[in-house]
Amino acid sequence: MTDSQANQLPLTADERALASLIVETLNLDMAPGDIDAQTPLFGEGLGLDSIDMLEISLAVSQSYGVKLRADDSENHRIFSSLASLNEYIQQHRS
């Protein structure tokens, strides 16, 4: 266990389900539980890119009925971490 894993809080059930969706959708070589809720999804965090964001958006739409638009000015905030994406999904679920 790394220092960062020792300091991370356990994922909520919703965050764990979303982490699983992200890992499966992007075929990431990691366990969903290895994703910290506060770690950035893009850049220095998980290292995801804009194509990954589109794939996640499609999977979220299909799984949760939440539409994420590529031109939404809030995308930087929405996709800033697993926790922020989960919060957005929970607020906009159909």
VENSUL-V537133 format. One record per residue. N is the residue number from 0. RES is the residue in one small letter. SS is DSSP state (alpha for helix, beta for strand, coil for the rest). OMEGA is omega as a letter, one per 40 degrees, with the letter a starting at -180 (999 if undefined). NEAR is the number of other C-alpha atoms within 8 Angstrom. Layout:
[[N | RES | SS | OMEGA | NEAR] [N | RES | SS | OMEGA | NEAR]]
//
This chain:
[[0 | m | coil | i | 4] [1 | t | coil | i | 5] [2 | d | alpha | a | 6] [3 | s | alpha | i | 6] [4 | q | alpha | i | 9] [5 | a | alpha | a | 7] [6 | n | alpha | a | 6] [7 | q | coil | i | 8] [8 | l | coil | i | 6] [9 | p | coil | i | 4] [10 | l | coil | i | 10] [11 | t | coil | i | 6] [12 | a | alpha | i | 6] [13 | d | alpha | i | 8] [14 | e | alpha | i | 12] [15 | r | alpha | i | 11] [16 | a | alpha | i | 8] [17 | l | alpha | i | 10] [18 | a | alpha | i | 12] [19 | s | alpha | i | 10] [20 | l | alpha | i | 9] [21 | i | alpha | a | 12] [22 | v | alpha | a | 13] [23 | e | alpha | a | 8] [24 | t | alpha | a | 10] [25 | l | alpha | a | 9] [26 | n | coil | a | 7] [27 | l | coil | i | 8] [28 | d | coil | i | 5] [29 | m | coil | i | 6] [30 | a | coil | i | 8] [31 | p | alpha | i | 10] [32 | g | alpha | i | 8] [33 | d | alpha | i | 7] [34 | i | coil | i | 9] [35 | d | coil | a | 11] [36 | a | coil | a | 11] [37 | q | coil | a | 7] [38 | t | coil | i | 10] [39 | p | beta | i | 12] [40 | l | coil | a | 12] [41 | f | beta | i | 11] [42 | g | coil | a | 9] [43 | e | coil | i | 6] [44 | g | coil | i | 9] [45 | l | coil | i | 9] [46 | g | coil | i | 8] [47 | l | beta | a | 10] [48 | d | coil | a | 8] [49 | s | alpha | i | 6] [50 | i | alpha | i | 6] [51 | d | alpha | i | 9] [52 | m | alpha | i | 10] [53 | l | alpha | i | 9] [54 | e | alpha | i | 10] [55 | i | alpha | i | 11] [56 | s | alpha | i | 11] [57 | l | alpha | i | 9] [58 | a | alpha | i | 10] [59 | v | alpha | i | 12] [60 | s | alpha | a | 11] [61 | q | alpha | a | 8] [62 | s | alpha | a | 6] [63 | y | alpha | a | 9] [64 | g | coil | a | 9] [65 | v | coil | i | 11] [66 | k | coil | i | 7] [67 | l | coil | a | 9] [68 | r | coil | a | 6] [69 | a | coil | a | 6] [70 | d | coil | i | 5] [71 | d | coil | a | 7] [72 | s | coil | a | 5] [73 | e | coil | a | 6] [74 | n | alpha | a | 10] [75 | h | alpha | i | 7] [76 | r | alpha | a | 7] [77 | i | alpha | a | 10] [78 | f | coil | a | 13] [79 | s | coil | i | 12] [80 | s | beta | i | 12] [81 | l | alpha | a | 17] [82 | a | alpha | a | 9] [83 | s | alpha | i | 11] [84 | l | alpha | i | 11] [85 | n | alpha | i | 11] [86 | e | alpha | i | 8] [87 | y | alpha | a | 9] [88 | i | alpha | a | 10] [89 | q | alpha | i | 7] [90 | q | alpha | a | 6] [91 | h | alpha | a | 7] [92 | r | coil | i | 8] [93 | s | coil | 999 | 5]]
//
